[in-house]
Structure formats: structure tokens, C-alpha cells
Amino acid sequence: MVRFIVHVVGVALALASLGLAQSQVRIMALGDSITGSPGCWRALLWRKLQTAGITNTKFVGTLPGQGCGFTYDGANEGHGGILATGIVSRKELPGWLSSSKPDVVMMHLGTNDVWNNQSPAAILAAFGTMVDWMRASKPGMKILVAQIIPMKPSNCAQCGQRVIDLNTAIPEWAASKNTTESPIVVVDCWTGFNPATDTGDGVHPNNAGSQKVADCWYGPLVTAIKG
């Protein structure tokens, strides 16, 4: 009887261990330098997840994390200077998806498109193509799309309004592409972010801005992980 109980307990532990391994959620942070470097919002977000006991995550991507003063899971797809329209014209995302196999994509893109005077329609068309690629990679992909942080660079007086125009159009676009199997969640990273105090150059988050970006992603990402 004792041996039987020990055997049953052993099997239960093995199954639990297998279930834990299967429950790991692979997360790709996709974007430009605001996602990649400079700034440590991904590190702060990872630490916030750990503090909350959410440890079944694996951040994935072809780029490594930069130094942020503590060890964290930093792989990402934050490519400096990249445009959403450029990702599509060069067909870059399918290869990144194939390499990293994410379950969740967090996308903060459009800043460089706006800077290069791409229209909201052109940017959202690129978003749509990327969503199609994500779903081809994983039919049940969970997709988090940011209403991007405001920007006020010294050499682009029109950029602030262009960001507003893009962000205003994102919810309707997201609703048109949303599916039950592969939901799109719009994440508001714009509200409460002040480029005068939360960036060092009108574009890239400083320490205060990085904390705000981490905070804007946290709730929607937790829901995606647990869902």
C-alpha cells in the first residue's frame, strides 16, 4: 500500500511538472528603439511580473536585453529606427516569429512611421498584415497593440498631432481585426505620459517614462498570460 501511494504521488508530481512546463507563456515585445533600447521598461515589467508571482513567462526575440542594473529576461524584437511599414515591405516579421514562436505579441509601433509622415491608413494596413503573419504563425496568438506614447521631437512639429491621429484610429482598426480565437487588445500607453518630463529627447522614455510604459503594459499582459 505504501509503495502504491508513493507511486501515485510520484505520477501526480510528474504530471504537475509537465503541466507547469506546458503553461509557460512566450512573449515577444515588438517595436522600435522605444521597445529595444534605450530605456528599461521591459526590465521593469518583467520584475513587476516576478514580484506578483507570475513566473511562467519567457520573453523571446532575436535581440538581447540591455543592461538595466539587474538580471532579467530581456530577449525582444525592438529594432532601432524601424517602421511598421518597413517591417512589412521587407517581410521581416515571419522570420522573427518562426525563430521565437511567441504566444503573445506586445506591439508598440508607429513612432518612426509618424516621423516619416506615413498616414494612419498606411500604418494600420501594415499592422493588419503583421496580425495576419502572427496568426499564420500561431492561430491562437494573443495580440496587444499599443496606442503609442506621445512624442515631441525638436525637429518634427507635426509629430504630436500625427501620434494622436494614429492612436485615435487604432481602436476601430483593432475591432475590425479582432477574433475570438486570436484577440487584439488595445493598450493605452498614451494617457498620462508627458514627453516633456517622461523623455529625455521628446521621444524615448527616461526612467520615469519607462516606469509608466511598464505600468501601461502590466494589466493587459497579465490578463493575456492568465487567459
Secondary structure as UniProt FT lines:
FT   HELIX           2..22
FT   STRAND          25..31
FT   TURN            33..35
FT   HELIX           41..51
FT   TURN            52..53
FT   STRAND          57..60
FT   STRAND          76..78
FT   TURN            80..81
FT   HELIX           84..89
FT   TURN            90..91
FT   HELIX           93..100
FT   STRAND          104..108
FT   HELIX           111..115
FT   TURN            116..117
FT   HELIX           120..137
FT   TURN            139..140
FT   STRAND          142..147
FT   TURN            154..155
FT   TURN            157..158
FT   HELIX           159..177
FT   STRAND          184..188
FT   TURN            191..192
FT   HELIX           195..198
FT   HELIX           207..226
//
